[in-house]
Amino acid sequence: QCVLWKDNACCTANTSMEAHEDQSYLYNFNWDHCGAMPEKCKRHFIQDTCLYECSPNLGPWIDQADNSWRKERILHVPLCREDCEQWWEDCQDAVTCKVNWHKGWNWTTG
């Protein structure tokens, strides 16, 4: 899913490889945290990770964050309607155990 940035990337090949792992060291997060995420759905999340980690064009959307675990975040990146609709189509039957993936995780057990 990172091939879009292979000729002009701000990430290493190792980062690209890790983005595709179910249990990646990048965020210590498992895509299958609530059961197996369908592959057709997972590819969208992997490509989103590749965009975040590899795109050299995110400057206009970098926002300062005041968190202990990150100092900046990416906000309001435009998404093509077709991509959004395909993401919904591919993930509409997938489930998660969280209302908001950005906060409220219990990391005490790793």
C-alpha positions as CSV (number, residue, x, y, z in Angstrom):
1,Q,0.0,0.0,0.0
2,C,3.0,2.3,0.3
3,V,4.0,2.0,-3.4
4,L,2.4,5.4,-4.2
5,W,5.4,7.0,-2.4
6,K,8.2,4.7,-3.5
7,D,9.9,7.3,-5.8
8,N,9.6,10.2,-3.3
9,A,9.2,9.0,0.2
10,C,9.9,10.4,3.7
11,C,10.1,6.9,5.1
12,T,12.4,3.9,4.9
13,A,11.7,0.6,3.3
14,N,11.5,-0.9,6.9
15,T,8.8,1.6,7.8
16,S,6.9,0.6,4.7
17,M,7.2,-3.1,5.6
18,E,6.1,-2.5,9.2
19,A,3.0,-0.6,8.1
20,H,1.8,-3.9,6.6
21,E,2.3,-6.0,9.8
22,D,-0.8,-6.8,11.9
23,Q,1.2,-6.1,15.0
24,S,3.6,-3.4,14.0
25,Y,6.2,-1.7,16.1
26,L,5.2,1.6,14.5
27,Y,2.3,2.2,16.9
28,N,2.3,-0.9,19.0
29,F,-1.3,-1.5,17.6
30,N,-2.9,-4.5,16.2
31,W,-5.5,-4.0,13.4
32,D,-7.2,-7.2,14.6
33,H,-7.9,-5.8,18.1
34,C,-11.5,-6.9,17.9
35,G,-11.2,-9.9,15.7
36,A,-9.9,-10.3,12.2
37,M,-10.2,-7.2,10.1
38,P,-11.1,-8.1,6.6
39,E,-8.1,-7.7,4.2
40,K,-10.1,-5.5,1.8
41,C,-10.8,-3.1,4.8
42,K,-7.3,-3.4,6.3
43,R,-5.6,-2.2,3.1
44,H,-7.3,1.3,3.6
45,F,-5.9,1.6,7.1
46,I,-2.4,0.4,5.9
47,Q,-2.5,3.0,3.0
48,D,-3.5,5.7,5.5
49,T,-0.5,4.7,7.6
50,C,1.7,4.9,4.6
51,L,0.4,8.3,3.8
52,Y,1.1,9.5,7.3
53,E,4.6,7.9,7.5
54,C,5.8,8.3,3.9
55,S,4.2,11.2,2.1
56,P,6.5,14.2,1.4
57,N,3.4,16.4,0.8
58,L,1.7,16.6,4.2
59,G,3.2,20.0,5.2
60,P,0.0,22.0,4.8
61,W,-1.9,19.6,7.1
62,I,0.6,19.3,9.9
63,D,-0.8,20.5,13.2
64,Q,1.0,20.9,16.5
65,A,-0.2,18.5,19.1
66,D,0.4,18.7,22.9
67,N,0.4,15.0,23.8
68,S,3.0,13.1,25.7
69,W,3.2,10.5,22.9
70,R,3.3,12.9,19.9
71,K,4.2,16.5,19.1
72,E,2.3,16.8,15.8
73,R,-0.6,15.3,14.0
74,I,-2.0,15.5,10.5
75,L,-5.5,17.1,10.2
76,H,-8.0,17.7,7.4
77,V,-6.1,16.0,4.6
78,P,-8.4,16.0,1.6
79,L,-9.8,12.6,0.6
80,C,-11.2,11.9,-2.8
81,R,-14.9,11.1,-2.7
82,E,-14.3,7.8,-4.6
83,D,-11.6,6.8,-2.1
84,C,-13.9,7.6,0.8
85,E,-16.8,5.6,-0.7
86,Q,-14.6,2.6,-1.4
87,W,-13.2,2.7,2.1
88,W,-16.8,2.6,3.5
89,E,-17.8,-0.1,1.1
90,D,-14.8,-2.3,2.0
91,C,-15.2,-1.8,5.8
92,Q,-18.9,-1.5,6.4
93,D,-19.1,-5.1,7.8
94,A,-15.9,-4.8,9.9
95,V,-16.2,-4.2,13.7
96,T,-14.2,-2.4,16.3
97,C,-14.4,-2.3,20.1
98,K,-13.8,1.5,20.3
99,V,-15.9,4.5,19.6
100,N,-12.8,6.7,19.1
101,W,-9.4,5.3,18.1
102,H,-7.6,8.4,19.1
103,K,-8.1,8.3,22.9
104,G,-9.1,6.1,25.8
105,W,-7.0,3.0,25.2
106,N,-5.7,1.1,28.2
107,W,-2.0,0.5,27.4
108,T,-1.2,-1.0,30.9
109,T,-0.7,-4.5,29.5
110,G,1.2,-3.2,26.4
